[in-house]
Amino acid sequence: MGSTVFVKVVGFRDVERHALNTVFRLSMERPTTYALWTPESPVLPHIALIDVESYEAGLALASPNLNPNLKLICVGNGAPAHAWRAFPRPLNWTAVIHAMDQLFATAQVDIDIGMDGEPDTVIPPGVRRTLIVDPSRDDRLYLRARLALAGLIEIDEAETVTQATVRAREQHYDIVIVNVDMLDEPWGLVERLVAKDPPVGSVVVTTGNTAWAMHERAERAGCRAVINRPYDPSHVFRVLQMV
């Protein structure tokens, strides 16, 4: 089982949307699968594909909720200077997919589901160490158990932002899970983790706030996913699978 990359699509003509849906469908036969991101997706978008000539693109690019860390592939005239890639029309979808492959095809994380519905306990390639930042001992133990089931057994814990900052300075983490409800200044920690050089592979936040504004804030901060509490084991697994 390969990795799934969720693509936030903004704008585009009907015929281009049809072609894009075909590209996504065909990618299901490849190790790296591309899928349309929607608000119901289990994780935040990995990349954005934007038709800069569309009205929707103008709104999206001007929105204060736009994640500044989200890589943009722009199509058409007038791409912003911070765009990661820009393609003219007529659009060459093969070139677009090749560009996304440069980011994602070499960084796959495989977490296979066993016959009993739980992931096999095999350490996914490329994922070595996880940090859980949560004052709640019970929540840390629960997440540690779920991570172990996914084969992620190199796990550190921190109860405070200060402890997490020290650990992140001393050790590189592929995944950091941050409780943003119970910590002092949790979003400052998230921003430092995202901006870290080398950056944390995936920053995931946990929260009891299910409002969409929370997801927007997490996306804007550069998080890869939001896990809602109380925890749903199947959702936690899907998030681990996607990040």
N, C-alpha and C positions, 0 to 999 in steps of 0.2 A: 504494500500500500504506500503510495507516494504522498506528497504534500499538496494541500489545496491553498491557492493564493486567491484572496478575495479582492476584486477590482471594483472600485467605485467609479461608475460611468456617469458623466455629466454631459447632457446635450446629445447631438448626433441626429442625423436624418433617419427616417424609417428604414430605408434600404441599408444604411450603414449599421443600424441596430440589428437588423436581421443577419447581416454578415457576421457581426460580432457574436451574436448568439450561436451561430454555426461554429465559429472558431472555439468558443467556450465548450460546446458540446464535443467537438472533435478532440479537444485537449484531454478529455476524460480517458483516452486511450494512452496517454503519456504519463511518465512518472510524476511530472508536475502538472497539476490540474488548475485551470483558471476558471473562476466562477464569479458571477455577478454579485456584488455586495448589496445587501438590503439591510434596513434597520433590524430585521429579524435574524440576520446572520449571527453565528455564535461568537465571532470576534470582530474587532474593528477592521476597516479596510487596510490592506497591505500596500496598495498603490492606487492612484487615481488616473483615469483616462478621461481627458477633458477636451471637448470640442470648443475651442476658444472663440469660434465665430458664433456661438449660440448665446441666446439671452440667459439661459440657465448658468452658463459658465461665468458670465459677468457677475451674477449674484454670488456664485460659489466662491470665486476668487476674491471678492470684496468682503466676504463674510468674516467677522471676527472669530467665528467658530472653526475656521479652516485650520487644520493641523499643519503648523509650519514645518514639521518633520516628515510629512507625507510626500513621497516622491511623486511628481506629476509628469505624465506623458501627455503632451498637448498636440492637438491636431488642428491644422488650419493656420491662417495668418494672425499674428499678434500674440504669440506665446510670451508669457512673462519671463523675465530674465532668470528667475529661479527655477524654471522648468527643468526637469532632469533630462528629458528628451523632447524633441519637437519634430513633427512629421507634416509635410505638405499634402494637399489633396492633388490628384486622386490618391486615396489612401492605400498603402501596401500593408495589408494585415500581417503578412509573413514577417516583415521588418519590425512591426510592433511587438509581435510575440517573441521574436528573437531578442529584442531589447529587454523584455520582461524576463526572459530566460537568463540573461546576464546577471540579473539580481537574484533570482530564485531557484533556478534549475540546479545550481551547485550546492545549495544549502537546504537539502531536504531533511525532514525529520520523520522517521517512520515509527509509528506506534500501532502495532497490529492488535486487533481484537481477537481474543481467544474464543474457543467454542462456548465458554460460559458467559460471554458478554463482557468480560473484563479484559483489559489490555495485557498482552504477554509481558512478563518481567524481563525484557531485554533492553539494555540501555540504548536509546536511539543514537545513531551516529551524529556527532557534532554537538550533542547536548551533554554537558558534563557536570555542571554544578548549578544548584538552585538556592536562592535565599528567600526565606519567608520572613516578612516583617509584620508582626502582629502582636499586640499586648496580650491577647487571649491565648492561654496555654491550650485550651480545648480546640480552638480553631487551628493552632499550629500543628497539633497532633493529627487532626483530621486531614489537613492538607499534606502533611508528611506521608500519611498513609496512602492518600490518593496518588501522590507523586511516586511513591515506591511501587504501586501497582502498575504505573506507566513506565517503570524501569528507571526512574530518576532517583537514584539512591544517594547521590552526593549532595546532601542538603544541609544548609546552615540556617540558623534562626537568629532573629533579633527582636527584642521587645520594644525598642524605642528607635526613633529616627537617628539619634546619636550613635547607637550601636550599629545600625545599618550603614551609616556613613563610614564608620571605621572599617567595617567588614568589606564594603565595596571599594575602599581605598586599598585594602590589602589583597583582595582576591577578585578575579574576573568571574562574573556570573553570566550564565546563558539565559536564565530566567530569574526575575525577581517578582515576588508576589507581595503587594503592599495593601494592608488594611487602611483605607482612607477615612474610615469613620472614627477610629479609636486612637489615632496617633496625633501628636502635636505637629503641625505644619507638614502633613503628609505630601501635599502637592509640590512643596519645595524639594522634598526628597525625590519624587518622581521626575521632576525636571532635571535634577542633577544626574540622575541615573541615565536618562535619555541622552543628555548632553555629554556624558562621560566618554573619554577617549582612551582605549577603544570602547564603544558603546555596549551597554547591556544588550544581549540578543533580543529579549522580549520583556517588557515591563507590563505586568498584569495587576489590576487593582481589584480588591474585593470591597463590597459595600452592601448595606441593607437598603440603600436608596435606589428604587427601580425606575425613577423618573428618567425620561429621555435626556434631560439636561445633564444628568450625570454622565451618560455615554458621550455626549458632545464634549464635555469637559475633559474626559479621559482621552478622547481622540485628539483634541486640541493639544493636550499635554504630551502626545506621542506614545500613549499606551497601545499595546497590541490587543488587549481584550479587557472586558469587565466581567467579573464573576459575582453574581448576586447571592446574598445570604438571606434566609437560611440556604445552605448549600444543597444543590440538586446533583447527585453523583453523576448522572448522565451528562449534564451540562458541563460539570467540571472536567469530565473526560474529553468532551468535544473541544473544549478550550485548549487543553493540553495537547490534543491531537493537532490543532490548527497552528499553535504557536511554535 
